[in-house]
Amino acid sequence: GAYGLSVRTEDIAKLGQLYLQHGMWNGKQLIPAKWVDEATSRQTSNGSSPNSDWDQGYGYQFWRSRHDTYRGDGAFGQYMMVIPQYDAVVAITSGVRDMQTVMNLVWDKLLPAFQPTALAENPSGRRALEAKLASLSVRMPGGRSTAALAARVSGRWYDLPANDRGLRAVALDLTSSSPALLVRTAAGETRTPIGAGKWAQSRSDFNNGIDQMLSVLPHPAVATSGAWTSDSVYTVKLIAPETPFYSTLDFLFTGDKLLLDTEYNVSFNARKLPRLEGTRAAGP
């Protein structure tokens, strides 16, 4: 009852709407209204800062928020903000390290535009919003699709020292028509497609440890893109779009060595992992 939901933003909004309607859904009382009122009211104090949405009191697994509102929230930027005064619910899923900044945007930008009655239709504004939404994309690694070093390192395995990530060896296939990241672990070998200037989507068994931060998605869908970010560094960005997480892997080639750096956008632990130094394996 504390965490672990795997739901769409739309589902978060529906749950918020259920509470906004005091437990009523399609004419049926699914949750006692008295419980909704108690759960979303201040049951205990948890701070005194008037500018913090974490200092407004706490109910039964609901946070009280500024502007006489309440919310449920989840790690790294999942929000269900209920604004009874304006009969509104704001649902957001994201992967951020500063959750207060996102809520500040709601209070500073959205809240002043609310009115007690329905807003007039705004066709041009709606078209502008739809165009903006259609243009949004996750940023890919910026760089070149190839480099002079590509032919020499492509398909070559690099053995890695013992590490707590379970990685035994890695290789990059960069010269074929289907670029990929190859990884060997105790469980076997995986091949994860890499998009060049685009995202390659798959259900690869390799998600670079993202599964260790999840409780309900042990094999999340992944999307991967890569580019040469310098003459000797190939960068792979691997995102799990059903989660808040993505990771960046930098492959720095120097002589017969590979220096592998990994960083997560958000994490319950350290975001930047210890560097792994690989040695070029004998043979092809």
C-alpha positions in Angstrom: 0.0 0.0 0.0 3.0 2.4 -0.1 4.6 2.1 -3.5 5.0 0.0 -6.6 2.1 0.9 -8.8 2.7 0.5 -12.6 0.1 2.7 -14.1 -0.4 5.3 -16.9 -0.7 9.0 -16.3 -4.4 8.6 -17.3 -4.9 6.1 -14.5 -3.3 8.4 -12.0 -5.7 11.1 -13.1 -8.7 8.8 -12.7 -7.7 7.9 -9.1 -7.4 11.6 -8.3 -10.8 12.2 -9.9 -12.3 9.4 -7.7 -11.0 11.2 -4.6 -12.1 14.6 -5.9 -15.6 13.2 -6.1 -15.4 12.0 -2.5 -15.2 8.3 -3.5 -18.1 8.4 -6.0 -17.7 6.9 -9.5 -20.4 6.7 -12.1 -23.1 7.2 -9.5 -21.7 4.5 -7.2 -19.9 5.1 -3.9 -16.7 3.1 -4.2 -15.0 4.6 -1.2 -16.8 5.9 1.9 -16.9 9.7 1.6 -16.0 10.0 5.3 -12.8 8.0 4.7 -11.9 10.2 1.8 -12.3 13.3 3.9 -10.2 11.9 6.7 -7.5 10.4 4.5 -6.9 13.7 2.7 -7.1 15.9 5.8 -4.1 16.9 8.0 -3.7 14.0 10.5 -0.3 15.0 11.6 2.0 18.0 11.2 5.3 17.5 9.3 6.9 20.9 9.1 6.3 24.6 9.1 7.8 26.1 5.9 5.0 27.9 4.1 6.8 27.5 0.7 7.3 23.7 0.9 4.7 21.3 -0.3 6.2 18.7 2.2 5.5 20.9 5.2 1.7 21.2 5.0 0.7 18.2 7.0 0.0 14.5 6.2 -3.1 12.4 6.0 -3.5 8.7 5.4 -0.9 8.2 2.7 -1.8 11.6 1.2 0.2 14.8 1.5 -1.4 18.1 2.2 -0.2 20.7 -0.2 -0.2 24.4 -0.5 -3.3 26.3 -1.7 -5.5 24.1 0.4 -4.9 21.1 -1.8 -3.7 17.5 -1.4 -1.8 15.0 -3.4 -0.3 11.5 -3.7 3.2 11.4 -5.1 5.8 8.9 -6.0 9.6 8.8 -6.3 11.3 11.0 -8.9 8.3 13.0 -10.0 5.0 11.1 -10.1 2.1 13.4 -9.0 -1.6 13.2 -8.4 -2.5 16.7 -7.3 -6.1 17.3 -6.3 -7.4 20.9 -6.3 -10.9 20.9 -4.8 -11.5 24.6 -5.1 -11.4 24.4 -8.9 -12.7 20.9 -9.3 -9.4 19.9 -10.8 -6.9 17.1 -10.9 -3.3 17.5 -12.2 -1.5 14.2 -13.0 2.1 14.1 -14.0 4.7 11.4 -14.6 8.3 12.3 -14.9 11.9 11.5 -13.9 13.3 14.5 -11.9 15.5 15.1 -8.9 13.7 18.2 -7.7 10.0 17.5 -7.3 9.2 20.8 -5.6 10.2 22.7 -8.8 7.6 20.8 -10.8 4.9 21.7 -8.3 6.0 25.3 -8.3 5.2 25.4 -12.0 1.7 24.1 -11.3 1.1 26.8 -8.7 2.8 29.6 -10.7 1.5 28.8 -14.2 -1.7 26.6 -14.0 -3.4 27.8 -10.8 -3.7 31.5 -11.9 -5.4 30.4 -15.1 -8.1 28.4 -13.2 -11.6 30.0 -12.7 -14.6 29.0 -10.6 -16.6 28.2 -13.8 -15.7 26.4 -17.0 -13.3 28.3 -19.3 -14.4 29.3 -22.8 -13.2 27.1 -25.6 -10.0 28.3 -27.2 -9.5 26.5 -30.5 -6.3 28.2 -31.4 -4.8 27.6 -28.0 -5.7 23.9 -28.2 -4.1 23.6 -31.7 -1.0 25.3 -30.3 -0.9 22.8 -27.4 -1.4 19.8 -29.6 1.4 21.0 -31.9 3.7 21.4 -29.0 2.9 18.0 -27.6 3.4 16.4 -31.0 6.8 17.9 -31.2 8.1 16.7 -27.8 10.8 14.0 -27.8 13.4 12.6 -25.4 16.8 14.0 -26.2 19.2 11.6 -27.9 23.0 11.6 -27.5 24.4 14.4 -29.6 27.2 13.4 -31.9 28.2 11.6 -35.1 26.9 8.3 -36.4 30.4 7.1 -37.2 34.1 7.7 -36.4 37.4 6.5 -37.6 37.7 4.3 -34.6 34.4 2.5 -35.3 35.8 -0.2 -37.6 38.6 -1.1 -35.2 36.4 -1.5 -32.1 33.2 -2.8 -33.6 32.4 -6.4 -32.7 35.4 -6.7 -30.4 34.7 -7.9 -26.9 36.1 -6.3 -23.8 36.4 -8.4 -20.6 35.4 -6.6 -17.4 36.7 -7.2 -13.9 34.3 -8.6 -11.3 31.7 -6.0 -10.4 28.5 -5.8 -8.5 26.5 -5.3 -11.7 27.3 -8.8 -13.0 28.8 -7.6 -16.3 31.4 -9.9 -17.6 32.1 -8.5 -21.0 30.7 -5.9 -23.4 30.9 -5.2 -27.2 29.5 -2.8 -29.6 28.3 -3.7 -33.1 28.7 -0.4 -34.9 29.4 -1.3 -38.6 26.5 -3.6 -39.4 23.1 -2.4 -40.6 21.7 -3.1 -37.2 23.9 -1.5 -34.5 23.6 -3.1 -31.1 25.1 -3.3 -27.6 26.2 -6.8 -26.7 26.5 -7.8 -23.0 27.7 -11.0 -21.3 26.6 -11.9 -17.8 26.3 -15.1 -15.9 22.8 -15.5 -17.4 24.2 -15.4 -21.0 24.5 -13.0 -23.8 22.1 -10.2 -24.8 21.9 -8.0 -27.8 20.2 -4.6 -27.5 19.5 -2.7 -30.7 20.9 0.8 -30.8 19.2 3.5 -32.9 21.5 6.0 -34.8 19.7 9.3 -34.9 16.6 7.6 -33.6 15.3 5.3 -30.9 15.5 1.6 -31.3 12.8 0.0 -29.1 13.0 -3.6 -27.7 12.3 -5.8 -24.8 16.0 -6.5 -24.2 16.9 -8.4 -21.1 19.7 -5.8 -20.6 18.4 -2.6 -19.1 21.6 -1.5 -17.3 20.4 -2.0 -13.8 17.2 -0.1 -14.1 15.3 -3.2 -13.0 17.2 -3.0 -9.6 15.3 0.3 -8.9 11.9 -1.2 -9.8 9.6 -3.5 -7.8 7.0 -4.4 -10.5 8.8 -4.2 -13.9 11.7 -6.7 -13.8 12.0 -6.6 -17.6 10.8 -3.1 -18.7 10.6 -2.1 -22.3 13.7 -0.1 -23.4 14.6 2.4 -26.1 18.2 2.9 -27.0 20.1 5.5 -29.1 23.8 6.0 -29.6 26.3 8.4 -31.2 30.1 9.2 -31.2 30.3 12.1 -28.8 34.0 12.5 -29.5 36.7 10.7 -31.6 37.2 8.1 -28.9 33.9 8.0 -27.0 30.7 6.3 -28.0 27.7 7.2 -25.9 24.6 5.0 -25.5 21.4 6.3 -23.9 19.0 3.7 -22.7 15.6 4.7 -21.4 12.8 2.7 -19.9 9.8 4.7 -21.1 7.4 2.9 -18.8 9.4 4.2 -15.8 11.1 7.4 -14.6 14.5 6.0 -15.4 17.2 6.3 -18.1 20.9 5.6 -18.0 23.9 6.9 -20.0 26.8 4.7 -20.9 30.1 6.2 -22.2 32.5 3.8 -23.9 35.9 5.5 -24.0 38.4 3.5 -26.1 42.1 4.0 -25.4 44.5 1.5 -27.0 43.4 -2.0 -26.1 41.4 -0.7 -23.1 37.8 0.3 -22.6 36.8 2.7 -19.9 33.0 2.3 -19.2 31.2 5.1 -17.3 27.6 4.8 -16.3 25.2 7.4 -14.9 21.5 7.3 -14.1 19.2 10.3 -14.3 17.7 9.5 -10.9 18.4 6.7 -8.4 17.7 5.7 -4.9 21.5 5.3 -4.5 24.5 6.9 -6.3 23.6 8.1 -9.7 27.2 7.8 -11.1 28.5 4.2 -10.9 32.2 3.3 -10.4 34.1 3.2 -13.7 34.8 -0.2 -15.2 38.0 -0.8 -17.1 37.8 -3.5 -19.7 40.6 -5.3 -21.5 40.3 -6.3 -25.2 39.6 -10.0 -25.4 41.7 -12.2 -27.6 40.2 -13.4 -30.9 37.4 -11.8 -33.0 
